[in-house]
Amino acid sequence: MNEQTVDILIVGGGLAGSLLAWQCIQQGKKIHLIFDPKIPSASKVAAGIINPVTGQRLVLQNNANTLLNTCKSCYQSLEERFNTTFYFEKPMRRYLRHHKEESAWKKRQNDPNYTDYLEPTGNPKIILQHHTAYLDTQALLNCLHHEFKHQSMLEHATVQFDDIDIHASHIRWRHITAQRIIFCEGWRGQNNPWFRYLPFQPAKGEILDLKTSSISPEHIINCGRWLLATDDGRLRLGATYHVQQPLDELISPQAKDTLLTDLKDMPISLEDIEVVQQQAGIRPTTLDKQPFLGFHPKHHALGIFNGFGSKGSMLIPYYTQVFIEHVEQQKALPKSVDIQRFTCA
Ligand SMILES: Cc1cc2nc3c(=O)[nH]c(=O)nc-3n(C[C@H](O)[C@H](O)[C@H](O)COP(=O)(O)OP(=O)(O)OC[C@H]3O[C@@H](n4cnc5c(N)ncnc54)[C@H](O)[C@@H]3O)c2cc1C
C-alpha cells in the first residue's frame, strides 16, 4: 500500500462514517475511510424511518424542524448527485393502543408545537402523522461507497487498535498518516479502548421483509410495531428492541414469532403472508439517548461520531454539520451531545 497523508481517517462505513466522509469531502478535506464489510452494520438492516414524534407519550424530537430540514436537503442533494431516489416522504397512521397513549394525544392536541406534525382523523384512536419519511439507507450507502472507491478513498480492513500510533498532532495507522482519526464503529464503539468509558446501551433489533397478495398500505402503519411498504415493492415489519446482554447479531425464531403475532393485532388484514427475509442488527444506542460527539480529553487527534441509536437517518445529516463546524471553526458542540458530559477515568 502507498504511503498516504490525509486530513481525516474515518473508521466505520455505516451511515455515520459514510455521511461524515461525504460532508468532509464537500468541505475540501482529504479523507480515508476504512471499514470491514464482514463486520455487521446496523445501517444495512435499518428501515430508515424518519419520525420526529415517538414513544407512548408522543414526544416531539428537540429541534425537530431543523433536523428534518437538514436531513431532507442532505438526502435530496445526494439524490441529485447520484441521480437516484433515496428519500421517500410517507405519512404515518398511528393507532393508539392504550390509555397512556390516548391521554398523551389529548394533551398534544392542545399544544401548538404539535399542530404541524399530528392531525386528528375523526377516530379518537387514530392519528395521522406528517413529516415522516424513510431513507433507502442501503441504496445510499452503495452509491457513496462506490464513489469513495472510485476516488481511492476507501479501504476494506479491520482496524486493530494496537496498529494505531498516537502523536500530539497526528496519528498513524499502517500506511496512513492523518491529522485526526474519527471512530464511527456503531455499537462496537463500546469496545474502543479510548471511548469505552462512554455509556453505550446497544439495543438489538430484528426486522422481517414480507410478501402478500393483498395491496400494501400507502401510509407507514405504527401500532408499537411498524409496517412500511417501500417504493421498490418490499413490505417491512419491525422492529424488536432488546438491550439485555449478551447481544448478538443473529436472527432468532422468537423475534420472528413476536413480529408475526403482533402483525395479526394490527388493524390491517393481509392475505397469504410469506416471510422473504429476516435480518438482525444492533443499534448504537446510548444510556442518555443522546449521540456521542467530540474528541478524547487527552488524545486530541482521536474523535468519536457515534451513538445515533434508533434515529440515525434523521440525526446524522445535522450532526455531521455540527461536528465539521466544531473541527473546522472550533464552534462549541451542543452540551447534550458533547462527550465532555462524561468523565474519562
Ligand atoms: C432492526 C433495526 C431497525 C432500525 N430501524 C431504523 C429506522 O427505521 N430509522 C432509523 O433512523 N434508524 C434505524 N435503525 C438504527 C440505525 O441503524 C442506526 O441509527 C444507524 O444505522 C447507525 O449507523 P452507524 O454508522 O453509527 O453504525 P453502523 O451502521 O453499525 O456502522 C458501523 C460501521 O463500523 C464498522 N466497524 C466497526 N468496527 C470496525 C473495525 N474495528 N474495523 C473496521 N470497521 C469497523 C462496521 O463494519 C460498520 O461499517 C435501526 C436499527 C436496527 C438494528
The ligand as an ORCA input file, in Angstrom:
! r2SCAN-3c Opt
* xyz 0 1
  C     -33.584     -3.596     13.285
  C     -33.164     -2.170     13.185
  C     -34.047     -1.232     12.667
  C     -33.689      0.105     12.572
  N     -34.569      0.986     12.020
  C     -34.225      2.281     11.915
  C     -35.118      3.204     11.326
  O     -36.212      2.843     10.870
  N     -34.739      4.505     11.246
  C     -33.513      4.943     11.703
  O     -33.206      6.138     11.596
  N     -32.657      4.076     12.279
  C     -32.976      2.772     12.399
  N     -32.110      1.902     12.983
  C     -30.891      2.447     13.583
  C     -29.811      2.734     12.535
  O     -29.404      1.517     12.000
  C     -28.636      3.451     13.181
  O     -29.043      4.661     13.803
  C     -27.543      3.825     12.176
  O     -27.541      2.965     11.088
  C     -26.198      3.772     12.859
  O     -25.187      3.947     11.902
  P     -23.659      3.845     12.330
  O     -22.866      4.178     11.121
  O     -23.420      4.612     13.575
  O     -23.426      2.303     12.727
  P     -23.318      1.007     11.810
  O     -24.232      1.055     10.669
  O     -23.420     -0.182     12.719
  O     -21.850      1.075     11.207
  C     -20.689      0.708     11.918
  C     -19.549      0.533     10.918
  O     -18.315      0.331     11.601
  C     -17.614     -0.747     11.016
  N     -16.661     -1.230     12.017
  C     -16.891     -1.449     13.343
  N     -15.742     -1.807     13.951
  C     -14.780     -1.811     12.988
  C     -13.373     -2.080     12.984
  N     -12.700     -2.416     14.110
  N     -12.686     -2.003     11.814
  C     -13.325     -1.646     10.669
  N     -14.655     -1.367     10.607
  C     -15.355     -1.442     11.762
  C     -18.727     -1.700     10.580
  O     -18.279     -2.594      9.593
  C     -19.728     -0.679     10.007
  O     -19.338     -0.314      8.695
  C     -32.405      0.539     13.044
  C     -31.507     -0.398     13.539
  C     -31.870     -1.735     13.618
  C     -30.876     -2.727     14.154
*
